[in-house]
Protein backbone atom coordinates (compact mmCIF):
# COMPACT_ATOMS: atom_id res chain seq x y z
CA UNK A 1 0.00 0.00 0.00
CA UNK A 2 1.30 3.42 -0.96
CA UNK A 3 2.12 5.64 2.02
CA UNK A 4 2.06 9.45 1.80
CA UNK A 5 5.15 9.88 3.99
CA UNK A 6 7.04 7.37 1.84
CA UNK A 7 5.99 9.24 -1.31
CA UNK A 8 7.23 12.54 0.17
CA UNK A 9 10.61 10.97 0.96
CA UNK A 10 10.77 9.45 -2.52
CA UNK A 11 10.02 12.84 -4.11
CA UNK A 12 12.68 14.51 -1.97
CA UNK A 13 15.29 11.94 -3.06
CA UNK A 14 14.32 12.45 -6.69
CA UNK A 15 14.69 16.23 -6.35
CA UNK A 16 18.06 15.81 -4.63
CA UNK A 17 19.34 13.43 -7.31
CA UNK A 18 18.39 15.92 -9.99
CA UNK A 19 20.44 18.60 -8.23
CA UNK A 20 17.45 20.86 -7.51
CA UNK A 21 17.02 20.18 -3.78
CA UNK A 22 20.17 21.11 -1.87
CA UNK A 23 19.33 22.64 1.51
CA UNK A 24 18.76 20.30 4.49
CA UNK A 25 15.99 22.55 5.81
CA UNK A 26 14.13 22.43 2.49
CA UNK A 27 14.46 18.67 2.30
CA UNK A 28 12.91 18.51 5.77
CA UNK A 29 10.06 20.73 4.57
CA UNK A 30 9.43 18.64 1.44
CA UNK A 31 9.34 15.48 3.56
CA UNK A 32 6.98 17.07 6.10
CA UNK A 33 4.42 19.04 4.07
CA UNK A 34 1.54 16.88 2.77
CA UNK A 35 1.04 18.09 -0.81
CA UNK A 36 -2.22 16.11 -1.03
CA UNK A 37 -3.86 18.50 1.45
CA UNK A 38 -3.29 21.35 -1.01
CA UNK A 39 -4.79 19.61 -4.05
CA UNK A 40 -8.32 19.18 -2.76
CA UNK A 41 -10.91 18.84 -4.14
CA UNK A 42 -8.93 17.56 -7.12
CA UNK A 43 -6.98 18.27 -10.27
CA UNK A 44 -7.37 18.19 -14.04
CA UNK A 45 -5.18 15.86 -16.08
CA UNK A 46 -4.21 17.13 -19.53
CA UNK A 47 -5.36 14.70 -22.21
CA UNK A 48 -4.53 16.82 -25.22
CA UNK A 49 -7.76 18.48 -26.27
CA UNK A 50 -9.61 17.95 -22.99
CA UNK A 51 -8.98 17.96 -19.25
CA UNK A 52 -9.92 14.88 -17.21
CA UNK A 53 -11.09 15.65 -13.66
CA UNK A 54 -9.53 13.58 -10.88
CA UNK A 55 -10.79 14.07 -7.34
CA UNK A 56 -9.28 12.93 -4.07
CA UNK A 57 -12.53 11.29 -2.94
CA UNK A 58 -13.29 9.63 -6.27
CA UNK A 59 -9.87 8.09 -6.93
CA UNK A 60 -8.09 5.02 -5.62
CA UNK A 61 -5.86 6.27 -2.75
CA UNK A 62 -2.70 4.78 -4.25
CA UNK A 63 -3.36 6.33 -7.65
CA UNK A 64 -4.15 9.67 -6.02
CA UNK A 65 -0.84 9.72 -4.14
CA UNK A 66 1.06 8.78 -7.31
CA UNK A 67 -0.50 11.80 -9.03
CA UNK A 68 0.14 14.08 -6.06
CA UNK A 69 3.80 13.15 -5.69
CA UNK A 70 4.71 13.05 -9.34
CA UNK A 71 6.84 15.88 -10.66
CA UNK A 72 4.18 17.41 -12.91
CA UNK A 73 2.34 20.71 -12.72
CA UNK A 74 -1.26 19.90 -11.75
CA UNK A 75 -4.05 22.17 -12.96
CA UNK A 76 -6.56 22.93 -10.21
CA UNK A 77 -8.90 25.43 -11.89
CA UNK A 78 -10.18 26.10 -15.41
CA UNK A 79 -11.66 29.33 -16.77
CA UNK A 80 -11.41 31.11 -13.44
CA UNK A 81 -14.20 29.04 -11.84
CA UNK A 82 -14.29 25.27 -12.56
CA UNK A 83 -12.71 22.80 -10.13
CA UNK A 84 -12.43 19.05 -10.55
CA UNK A 85 -15.39 18.30 -8.28
CA UNK A 86 -17.63 20.41 -10.52
CA UNK A 87 -17.74 17.94 -13.40
CA UNK A 88 -17.65 14.20 -13.88
CA UNK A 89 -16.61 14.27 -17.53
CA UNK A 90 -13.59 15.51 -19.50
CA UNK A 91 -13.96 19.19 -20.33
CA UNK A 92 -12.28 21.91 -22.35
CA UNK A 93 -11.03 25.10 -20.81
CA UNK A 94 -8.11 27.38 -20.06
CA UNK A 95 -6.05 26.73 -16.91
CA UNK A 96 -6.26 29.62 -14.45
CA UNK A 97 -4.75 28.09 -11.32
CA UNK A 98 -2.39 25.22 -10.69
CA UNK A 99 0.04 23.54 -8.35
CA UNK A 100 3.38 24.14 -10.04
CA UNK A 101 5.67 21.16 -10.54
CA UNK A 102 7.79 20.49 -7.43
CA UNK A 103 11.04 20.85 -9.39
CA UNK A 104 10.22 24.48 -10.20
CA UNK A 105 8.84 25.23 -6.72
CA UNK A 106 11.87 23.83 -4.93
CA UNK A 107 14.30 25.39 -7.41
CA UNK A 108 12.82 28.85 -6.87
CA UNK A 109 12.86 28.54 -3.10
CA UNK A 110 16.51 27.43 -3.23
CA UNK A 111 17.28 30.50 -5.38
CA UNK A 112 15.91 32.80 -2.64
CA UNK A 113 18.90 32.09 -0.35
CA UNK A 114 16.56 32.12 2.64
CA UNK A 115 17.59 32.50 6.25
CA UNK A 116 15.40 31.48 9.16
CA UNK A 117 14.73 35.06 10.31
CA UNK A 118 13.68 36.38 6.89
CA UNK A 119 10.29 37.96 6.22
CA UNK A 120 8.85 36.74 2.91
CA UNK A 121 6.19 38.11 0.57
CA UNK A 122 4.77 35.52 -1.82
CA UNK A 123 2.82 36.71 -4.87
CA UNK A 124 0.37 34.06 -6.05
CA UNK A 125 -0.67 31.72 -3.26
CA UNK A 126 -2.22 29.16 -5.59
CA UNK A 127 -2.84 25.96 -3.68
CA UNK A 128 -0.69 27.13 -0.75
CA UNK A 129 1.84 24.28 -1.04
CA UNK A 130 4.85 26.53 -1.62
CA UNK A 131 3.57 28.80 1.17
CA UNK A 132 3.66 25.83 3.55
CA UNK A 133 7.25 25.00 2.55
CA UNK A 134 8.25 28.58 3.37
CA UNK A 135 6.36 28.56 6.68
CA UNK A 136 8.06 25.32 7.68
CA UNK A 137 11.40 27.16 7.78
CA UNK A 138 10.86 30.86 8.52
CA UNK A 139 7.65 30.47 10.55
CA UNK A 140 4.06 31.35 9.72
CA UNK A 141 4.31 34.88 11.10
CA UNK A 142 7.15 35.70 8.70
CA UNK A 143 5.23 34.75 5.54
CA UNK A 144 2.68 36.95 3.78
CA UNK A 145 1.03 35.44 0.72
CA UNK A 146 -1.32 37.13 -1.76
CA UNK A 147 -3.84 35.52 -4.11
CA UNK A 148 -6.05 37.44 -6.53
CA UNK A 149 -8.80 34.78 -6.80
CA UNK A 150 -11.03 34.71 -3.68
CA UNK A 151 -12.04 31.05 -4.13
CA UNK A 152 -8.45 29.92 -4.66
CA UNK A 153 -7.34 31.99 -1.67
CA UNK A 154 -10.04 30.46 0.55
CA UNK A 155 -9.04 26.90 -0.37
CA UNK A 156 -5.36 27.66 0.21
CA UNK A 157 -6.06 29.30 3.57
CA UNK A 158 -8.10 26.29 4.69
CA UNK A 159 -5.36 23.88 3.62
CA UNK A 160 -2.68 25.92 5.41
CA UNK A 161 -4.77 25.97 8.59
CA UNK A 162 -5.29 22.22 8.28
CA UNK A 163 -1.55 21.56 8.30
CA UNK A 164 -0.96 23.99 11.16
CA UNK A 165 0.12 27.23 9.48
CA UNK A 166 -1.98 30.29 10.38
CA UNK A 167 -0.01 32.56 8.10
CA UNK A 168 -0.96 35.93 6.59
CA UNK A 169 -3.13 34.99 3.62
CA UNK A 170 -4.33 38.05 1.71
CA UNK A 171 -6.83 38.25 -1.14
CA UNK A 172 -5.89 41.00 -3.59
CA UNK A 173 -3.73 42.13 -6.48
CA UNK A 174 -0.22 40.90 -5.82
CA UNK A 175 1.23 43.45 -8.24
CA UNK A 176 0.59 46.02 -5.50
CA UNK A 177 2.41 43.95 -2.89
CA UNK A 178 1.27 44.25 0.72
CA UNK A 179 2.72 47.40 2.34
CA UNK A 180 1.08 46.73 5.72
CA UNK A 181 3.59 43.94 6.41
CA UNK A 182 6.59 45.51 4.67
CA UNK A 183 9.55 45.66 4.53
CA UNK A 184 10.41 42.17 3.34
CA UNK A 185 13.72 40.36 3.02
CA UNK A 186 12.50 38.24 0.13
CA UNK A 187 9.77 38.53 -2.51
CA UNK A 188 8.85 35.51 -4.63
CA UNK A 189 6.26 35.51 -7.41
CA UNK A 190 4.60 32.32 -8.66
CA UNK A 191 2.99 34.09 -11.61
CA UNK A 192 4.57 35.75 -14.64
CA UNK A 193 4.68 39.54 -14.93
CA UNK A 194 5.50 41.76 -17.88
CA UNK A 195 8.01 43.52 -15.66
CA UNK A 196 8.97 43.56 -11.99
CA UNK A 197 6.54 46.01 -10.31
CA UNK A 198 8.35 48.85 -8.58
CA UNK A 199 5.99 48.39 -5.62
CA UNK A 200 7.86 45.16 -4.88
CA UNK A 201 11.16 47.03 -4.87
CA UNK A 202 9.75 49.73 -2.60
CA UNK A 203 8.53 47.10 -0.12
CA UNK A 204 11.84 45.18 0.00
CA UNK A 205 14.70 45.97 2.39
CA UNK A 206 18.05 47.10 0.93
CA UNK A 207 19.96 43.90 0.31
CA UNK A 208 16.70 41.99 -0.11
CA UNK A 209 16.00 39.73 -3.08
CA UNK A 210 13.09 39.67 -5.54
CA UNK A 211 12.51 36.56 -7.64
CA UNK A 212 9.93 36.48 -10.39
CA UNK A 213 9.25 35.36 -13.95
CA UNK A 214 9.25 38.15 -16.55
CA UNK A 215 7.55 37.96 -19.94
CA UNK A 216 4.04 37.74 -21.33
CA UNK A 217 4.17 34.67 -23.60
CA UNK A 218 3.56 31.10 -22.38
CA UNK A 219 7.17 30.32 -23.36
CA UNK A 220 10.32 32.34 -23.82
CA UNK A 221 10.12 33.83 -20.33
CA UNK A 222 12.92 34.20 -17.80
CA UNK A 223 13.36 33.96 -14.05
CA UNK A 224 14.65 37.33 -12.85
CA UNK A 225 16.59 37.59 -9.60
CA UNK A 226 17.35 41.13 -8.48
CA UNK A 227 18.83 42.59 -5.31
CA UNK A 228 17.50 45.88 -3.94
CA UNK A 229 20.08 48.60 -3.37
CA UNK A 230 20.29 51.43 -0.86
CA UNK A 231 19.32 53.86 -3.63
CA UNK A 232 15.93 52.23 -4.20
CA UNK A 233 16.88 50.49 -7.43
CA UNK A 234 17.17 46.74 -7.99
CA UNK A 235 19.68 44.97 -10.20
CA UNK A 236 20.38 41.39 -11.14
CA UNK A 237 20.05 38.89 -13.94
CA UNK A 238 17.87 36.31 -15.62
CA UNK A 239 19.00 33.20 -13.77
CA UNK A 240 16.98 30.50 -15.53
CA UNK A 241 14.18 29.71 -17.91
CA UNK A 242 10.80 29.84 -16.21
CA UNK A 243 7.16 29.52 -17.19
CA UNK A 244 4.13 30.55 -15.15
CA UNK A 245 0.59 31.69 -15.77
CA UNK A 246 0.39 35.43 -16.33
CA UNK A 247 -0.70 37.64 -13.43
CA UNK A 248 -4.39 38.17 -14.10
CA UNK A 249 -4.14 41.95 -14.02
CA UNK A 250 -1.58 41.79 -16.85
CA UNK A 251 -2.91 38.88 -18.89
CA UNK A 252 -3.25 39.75 -22.56
CA UNK A 253 -6.56 39.18 -24.31
CA UNK A 254 -5.88 36.57 -27.04
CA UNK A 255 -6.08 37.89 -30.58
CA UNK A 256 -9.24 36.50 -32.18
CA UNK A 257 -11.48 37.02 -35.18
CA UNK A 258 -10.51 37.30 -38.83
CA UNK A 259 -6.73 37.60 -38.67
CA UNK A 260 -6.31 38.24 -42.38
CA UNK A 261 -8.73 41.17 -42.15
CA UNK A 262 -6.56 42.63 -39.40
CA UNK A 263 -3.57 42.52 -41.74
CA UNK A 264 -5.28 43.60 -44.96
CA UNK A 265 -3.37 46.88 -45.32
CA UNK A 266 0.39 46.49 -45.10
CA UNK A 267 2.94 49.28 -45.41
CA UNK A 268 5.82 47.02 -46.43
CA UNK A 269 6.24 43.58 -48.02
CA UNK A 270 9.63 41.83 -48.20
CA UNK A 271 11.45 38.54 -47.86
CA UNK A 272 12.14 37.67 -44.23
CA UNK A 273 15.81 37.16 -43.42
CA UNK A 274 14.84 34.86 -40.55
CA UNK A 275 11.99 32.36 -40.39
CA UNK A 276 9.33 33.19 -37.80
CA UNK A 277 9.86 29.65 -36.51
CA UNK A 278 12.82 31.10 -34.63
CA UNK A 279 10.28 32.59 -32.22
CA UNK A 280 9.32 29.07 -31.15
CA UNK A 281 12.78 28.76 -29.58
CA UNK A 282 13.17 29.97 -25.99
CA UNK A 283 15.90 32.63 -26.15
CA UNK A 284 14.77 34.25 -29.44
CA UNK A 285 11.25 34.41 -28.01
CA UNK A 286 12.59 36.05 -24.86
CA UNK A 287 14.49 38.63 -26.91
CA UNK A 288 11.41 39.32 -29.04
CA UNK A 289 9.49 40.17 -25.87
CA UNK A 290 12.24 42.59 -24.83
CA UNK A 291 12.15 44.25 -28.25
CA UNK A 292 8.34 44.37 -28.50
CA UNK A 293 6.93 43.82 -24.98
CA UNK A 294 3.33 44.38 -26.06
CA UNK A 295 3.38 41.98 -29.01
CA UNK A 296 1.67 38.60 -29.28
CA UNK A 297 2.87 35.77 -31.51
CA UNK A 298 -0.04 33.95 -33.17
CA UNK A 299 0.04 30.70 -35.14
CA UNK A 300 -2.65 29.78 -37.66
CA UNK A 301 -3.21 27.85 -40.91
CA UNK A 302 -4.95 28.57 -44.19
CA UNK A 303 -7.76 26.34 -45.44
CA UNK A 304 -5.23 24.38 -47.54
CA UNK A 305 -3.10 23.72 -44.47
CA UNK A 306 -0.41 26.28 -45.29
CA UNK A 307 1.01 27.82 -42.10
CA UNK A 308 0.56 31.45 -41.16
CA UNK A 309 2.38 33.31 -38.43
CA UNK A 310 1.54 36.74 -37.05
CA UNK A 311 2.83 39.32 -34.62
CA UNK A 312 0.24 41.74 -33.26
CA UNK A 313 0.98 44.71 -31.03
CA UNK A 314 -2.42 46.18 -30.18
CA UNK A 315 -1.04 49.02 -28.07
CA UNK A 316 1.10 50.28 -30.93
CA UNK A 317 -1.47 49.33 -33.62
CA UNK A 318 1.14 47.35 -35.54
CA UNK A 319 1.38 43.89 -37.06
CA UNK A 320 3.63 41.54 -38.99
CA UNK A 321 2.21 38.72 -41.11
CA UNK A 322 4.39 35.85 -42.34
CA UNK A 323 3.52 33.81 -45.43
CA UNK A 324 5.54 30.83 -46.65
CA UNK A 325 5.90 29.71 -50.24
CA UNK A 326 8.26 26.88 -51.12
CA UNK A 327 10.07 27.23 -47.84
CA UNK A 328 10.65 30.96 -48.33
CA UNK A 329 8.98 33.34 -45.88
CA UNK A 330 7.62 36.76 -46.79
CA UNK A 331 6.79 39.30 -44.10
CA UNK A 332 4.11 41.97 -44.51
CA UNK A 333 4.19 44.76 -41.91
CA UNK A 334 1.75 47.49 -41.04
CA UNK A 335 1.35 50.25 -38.46
CA UNK A 336 3.71 52.80 -36.96
CA UNK A 337 6.24 50.15 -35.81
CA UNK A 338 7.96 47.66 -38.13
CA UNK A 339 7.89 44.85 -35.56
CA UNK A 340 9.83 42.26 -37.52
CA UNK A 341 12.52 44.74 -38.57
CA UNK A 342 13.22 45.47 -34.90
CA UNK A 343 13.15 41.82 -33.86
CA UNK A 344 15.30 40.63 -36.77
CA UNK A 345 17.86 43.31 -35.95
CA UNK A 346 18.05 42.16 -32.32
CA UNK A 347 18.27 38.49 -33.25
CA UNK A 348 21.05 39.27 -35.71
CA UNK A 349 23.00 41.08 -32.98
CA UNK A 350 22.37 38.15 -30.64
CA UNK A 351 23.72 35.67 -33.19
CA UNK A 352 26.77 37.87 -33.82
CA UNK A 353 27.39 37.84 -30.05
CA UNK A 354 27.52 34.04 -30.00
CA UNK A 355 23.83 33.29 -29.32
CA UNK A 356 24.05 33.31 -25.50
CA UNK A 357 21.24 31.89 -23.33
CA UNK A 358 18.81 33.74 -21.09
CA UNK A 359 21.33 33.72 -18.23
CA UNK A 360 23.40 36.29 -20.15
CA UNK A 361 20.68 38.92 -19.74
CA UNK A 362 20.99 41.43 -16.91
CA UNK A 363 18.37 43.90 -15.74
CA UNK A 364 17.97 47.01 -13.61
CA UNK A 365 14.66 48.19 -12.14
CA UNK A 366 14.06 51.81 -11.12
CA UNK A 367 10.98 53.90 -10.44
CA UNK A 368 11.24 55.24 -14.00
CA UNK A 369 12.25 52.32 -16.20
CA UNK A 370 13.37 48.74 -16.67
CA UNK A 371 16.65 48.23 -18.50
CA UNK A 372 17.78 44.87 -19.92
CA UNK A 373 21.18 44.25 -21.49
CA UNK A 374 23.75 41.66 -22.48
CA UNK A 375 27.27 42.52 -21.35
CA UNK A 376 29.66 43.39 -24.18
CA UNK A 377 27.02 44.10 -26.82
CA UNK A 378 25.70 47.68 -27.06
CA UNK A 379 23.14 46.49 -29.63
CA UNK A 380 21.56 44.20 -27.05
CA UNK A 381 20.14 46.79 -24.69
CA UNK A 382 16.50 47.69 -24.15
CA UNK A 383 14.90 50.29 -21.91
CA UNK A 384 11.20 50.14 -21.08
CA UNK A 385 10.09 53.44 -19.58
CA UNK A 386 7.20 53.49 -17.13
CA UNK A 387 4.19 55.71 -17.72
CA UNK A 388 4.15 58.59 -15.26
C-alpha positions in Angstrom: 0.0 0.0 0.0 1.3 3.4 -1.0 2.1 5.6 2.0 2.1 9.5 1.8 5.2 9.9 4.0 7.0 7.4 1.8 6.0 9.2 -1.3 7.2 12.5 0.2 10.6 11.0 1.0 10.8 9.5 -2.5 10.0 12.8 -4.1 12.7 14.5 -2.0 15.3 11.9 -3.1 14.3 12.4 -6.7 14.7 16.2 -6.3 18.1 15.8 -4.6 19.3 13.4 -7.3 18.4 15.9 -10.0 20.4 18.6 -8.2 17.5 20.9 -7.5 17.0 20.2 -3.8 20.2 21.1 -1.9 19.3 22.6 1.5 18.8 20.3 4.5 16.0 22.6 5.8 14.1 22.4 2.5 14.5 18.7 2.3 12.9 18.5 5.8 10.1 20.7 4.6 9.4 18.6 1.4 9.3 15.5 3.6 7.0 17.1 6.1 4.4 19.0 4.1 1.5 16.9 2.8 1.0 18.1 -0.8 -2.2 16.1 -1.0 -3.9 18.5 1.5 -3.3 21.3 -1.0 -4.8 19.6 -4.0 -8.3 19.2 -2.8 -10.9 18.8 -4.1 -8.9 17.6 -7.1 -7.0 18.3 -10.3 -7.4 18.2 -14.0 -5.2 15.9 -16.1 -4.2 17.1 -19.5 -5.4 14.7 -22.2 -4.5 16.8 -25.2 -7.8 18.5 -26.3 -9.6 17.9 -23.0 -9.0 18.0 -19.2 -9.9 14.9 -17.2 -11.1 15.7 -13.7 -9.5 13.6 -10.9 -10.8 14.1 -7.3 -9.3 12.9 -4.1 -12.5 11.3 -2.9 -13.3 9.6 -6.3 -9.9 8.1 -6.9 -8.1 5.0 -5.6 -5.9 6.3 -2.8 -2.7 4.8 -4.2 -3.4 6.3 -7.7 -4.2 9.7 -6.0 -0.8 9.7 -4.1 1.1 8.8 -7.3 -0.5 11.8 -9.0 0.1 14.1 -6.1 3.8 13.2 -5.7 4.7 13.0 -9.3 6.8 15.9 -10.7 4.2 17.4 -12.9 2.3 20.7 -12.7 -1.3 19.9 -11.7 -4.0 22.2 -13.0 -6.6 22.9 -10.2 -8.9 25.4 -11.9 -10.2 26.1 -15.4 -11.7 29.3 -16.8 -11.4 31.1 -13.4 -14.2 29.0 -11.8 -14.3 25.3 -12.6 -12.7 22.8 -10.1 -12.4 19.0 -10.6 -15.4 18.3 -8.3 -17.6 20.4 -10.5 -17.7 17.9 -13.4 -17.7 14.2 -13.9 -16.6 14.3 -17.5 -13.6 15.5 -19.5 -14.0 19.2 -20.3 -12.3 21.9 -22.4 -11.0 25.1 -20.8 -8.1 27.4 -20.1 -6.0 26.7 -16.9 -6.3 29.6 -14.5 -4.8 28.1 -11.3 -2.4 25.2 -10.7 0.0 23.5 -8.4 3.4 24.1 -10.0 5.7 21.2 -10.5 7.8 20.5 -7.4 11.0 20.9 -9.4 10.2 24.5 -10.2 8.8 25.2 -6.7 11.9 23.8 -4.9 14.3 25.4 -7.4 12.8 28.8 -6.9 12.9 28.5 -3.1 16.5 27.4 -3.2 17.3 30.5 -5.4 15.9 32.8 -2.6 18.9 32.1 -0.4 16.6 32.1 2.6 17.6 32.5 6.3 15.4 31.5 9.2 14.7 35.1 10.3 13.7 36.4 6.9 10.3 38.0 6.2 8.9 36.7 2.9 6.2 38.1 0.6 4.8 35.5 -1.8 2.8 36.7 -4.9 0.4 34.1 -6.1 -0.7 31.7 -3.3 -2.2 29.2 -5.6 -2.8 26.0 -3.7 -0.7 27.1 -0.8 1.8 24.3 -1.0 4.9 26.5 -1.6 3.6 28.8 1.2 3.7 25.8 3.5 7.2 25.0 2.5 8.2 28.6 3.4 6.4 28.6 6.7 8.1 25.3 7.7 11.4 27.2 7.8 10.9 30.9 8.5 7.7 30.5 10.5 4.1 31.4 9.7 4.3 34.9 11.1 7.1 35.7 8.7 5.2 34.8 5.5 2.7 36.9 3.8 1.0 35.4 0.7 -1.3 37.1 -1.8 -3.8 35.5 -4.1 -6.1 37.4 -6.5 -8.8 34.8 -6.8 -11.0 34.7 -3.7 -12.0 31.1 -4.1 -8.4 29.9 -4.7 -7.3 32.0 -1.7 -10.0 30.5 0.6 -9.0 26.9 -0.4 -5.4 27.7 0.2 -6.1 29.3 3.6 -8.1 26.3 4.7 -5.4 23.9 3.6 -2.7 25.9 5.4 -4.8 26.0 8.6 -5.3 22.2 8.3 -1.5 21.6 8.3 -1.0 24.0 11.2 0.1 27.2 9.5 -2.0 30.3 10.4 0.0 32.6 8.1 -1.0 35.9 6.6 -3.1 35.0 3.6 -4.3 38.0 1.7 -6.8 38.3 -1.1 -5.9 41.0 -3.6 -3.7 42.1 -6.5 -0.2 40.9 -5.8 1.2 43.5 -8.2 0.6 46.0 -5.5 2.4 44.0 -2.9 1.3 44.2 0.7 2.7 47.4 2.3 1.1 46.7 5.7 3.6 43.9 6.4 6.6 45.5 4.7 9.5 45.7 4.5 10.4 42.2 3.3 13.7 40.4 3.0 12.5 38.2 0.1 9.8 38.5 -2.5 8.9 35.5 -4.6 6.3 35.5 -7.4 4.6 32.3 -8.7 3.0 34.1 -11.6 4.6 35.7 -14.6 4.7 39.5 -14.9 5.5 41.8 -17.9 8.0 43.5 -15.7 9.0 43.6 -12.0 6.5 46.0 -10.3 8.3 48.8 -8.6 6.0 48.4 -5.6 7.9 45.2 -4.9 11.2 47.0 -4.9 9.7 49.7 -2.6 8.5 47.1 -0.1 11.8 45.2 0.0 14.7 46.0 2.4 18.0 47.1 0.9 20.0 43.9 0.3 16.7 42.0 -0.1 16.0 39.7 -3.1 13.1 39.7 -5.5 12.5 36.6 -7.6 9.9 36.5 -10.4 9.2 35.4 -14.0 9.3 38.1 -16.6 7.6 38.0 -19.9 4.0 37.7 -21.3 4.2 34.7 -23.6 3.6 31.1 -22.4 7.2 30.3 -23.4 10.3 32.3 -23.8 10.1 33.8 -20.3 12.9 34.2 -17.8 13.4 34.0 -14.0 14.6 37.3 -12.9 16.6 37.6 -9.6 17.4 41.1 -8.5 18.8 42.6 -5.3 17.5 45.9 -3.9 20.1 48.6 -3.4 20.3 51.4 -0.9 19.3 53.9 -3.6 15.9 52.2 -4.2 16.9 50.5 -7.4 17.2 46.7 -8.0 19.7 45.0 -10.2 20.4 41.4 -11.1 20.0 38.9 -13.9 17.9 36.3 -15.6 19.0 33.2 -13.8 17.0 30.5 -15.5 14.2 29.7 -17.9 10.8 29.8 -16.2 7.2 29.5 -17.2 4.1 30.6 -15.1 0.6 31.7 -15.8 0.4 35.4 -16.3 -0.7 37.6 -13.4 -4.4 38.2 -14.1 -4.1 42.0 -14.0 -1.6 41.8 -16.8 -2.9 38.9 -18.9 -3.3 39.8 -22.6 -6.6 39.2 -24.3 -5.9 36.6 -27.0 -6.1 37.9 -30.6 -9.2 36.5 -32.2 -11.5 37.0 -35.2 -10.5 37.3 -38.8 -6.7 37.6 -38.7 -6.3 38.2 -42.4 -8.7 41.2 -42.2 -6.6 42.6 -39.4 -3.6 42.5 -41.7 -5.3 43.6 -45.0 -3.4 46.9 -45.3 0.4 46.5 -45.1 2.9 49.3 -45.4 5.8 47.0 -46.4 6.2 43.6 -48.0 9.6 41.8 -48.2 11.5 38.5 -47.9 12.1 37.7 -44.2 15.8 37.2 -43.4 14.8 34.9 -40.6 12.0 32.4 -40.4 9.3 33.2 -37.8 9.9 29.6 -36.5 12.8 31.1 -34.6 10.3 32.6 -32.2 9.3 29.1 -31.2 12.8 28.8 -29.6 13.2 30.0 -26.0 15.9 32.6 -26.2 14.8 34.3 -29.4 11.2 34.4 -28.0 12.6 36.1 -24.9 14.5 38.6 -26.9 11.4 39.3 -29.0 9.5 40.2 -25.9 12.2 42.6 -24.8 12.1 44.3 -28.2 8.3 44.4 -28.5 6.9 43.8 -25.0 3.3 44.4 -26.1 3.4 42.0 -29.0 1.7 38.6 -29.3 2.9 35.8 -31.5 0.0 34.0 -33.2 0.0 30.7 -35.1 -2.7 29.8 -37.7 -3.2 27.9 -40.9 -4.9 28.6 -44.2 -7.8 26.3 -45.4 -5.2 24.4 -47.5 -3.1 23.7 -44.5 -0.4 26.3 -45.3 1.0 27.8 -42.1 0.6 31.5 -41.2 2.4 33.3 -38.4 1.5 36.7 -37.0 2.8 39.3 -34.6 0.2 41.7 -33.3 1.0 44.7 -31.0 -2.4 46.2 -30.2 -1.0 49.0 -28.1 1.1 50.3 -30.9 -1.5 49.3 -33.6 1.1 47.3 -35.5 1.4 43.9 -37.1 3.6 41.5 -39.0 2.2 38.7 -41.1 4.4 35.8 -42.3 3.5 33.8 -45.4 5.5 30.8 -46.7 5.9 29.7 -50.2 8.3 26.9 -51.1 10.1 27.2 -47.8 10.7 31.0 -48.3 9.0 33.3 -45.9 7.6 36.8 -46.8 6.8 39.3 -44.1 4.1 42.0 -44.5 4.2 44.8 -41.9 1.7 47.5 -41.0 1.4 50.2 -38.5 3.7 52.8 -37.0 6.2 50.2 -35.8 8.0 47.7 -38.1 7.9 44.9 -35.6 9.8 42.3 -37.5 12.5 44.7 -38.6 13.2 45.5 -34.9 13.2 41.8 -33.9 15.3 40.6 -36.8 17.9 43.3 -35.9 18.1 42.2 -32.3 18.3 38.5 -33.2 21.1 39.3 -35.7 23.0 41.1 -33.0 22.4 38.2 -30.6 23.7 35.7 -33.2 26.8 37.9 -33.8 27.4 37.8 -30.1 27.5 34.0 -30.0 23.8 33.3 -29.3 24.0 33.3 -25.5 21.2 31.9 -23.3 18.8 33.7 -21.1 21.3 33.7 -18.2 23.4 36.3 -20.2 20.7 38.9 -19.7 21.0 41.4 -16.9 18.4 43.9 -15.7 18.0 47.0 -13.6 14.7 48.2 -12.1 14.1 51.8 -11.1 11.0 53.9 -10.4 11.2 55.2 -14.0 12.2 52.3 -16.2 13.4 48.7 -16.7 16.7 48.2 -18.5 17.8 44.9 -19.9 21.2 44.3 -21.5 23.8 41.7 -22.5 27.3 42.5 -21.3 29.7 43.4 -24.2 27.0 44.1 -26.8 25.7 47.7 -27.1 23.1 46.5 -29.6 21.6 44.2 -27.0 20.1 46.8 -24.7 16.5 47.7 -24.1 14.9 50.3 -21.9 11.2 50.1 -21.1 10.1 53.4 -19.6 7.2 53.5 -17.1 4.2 55.7 -17.7 4.1 58.6 -15.3 
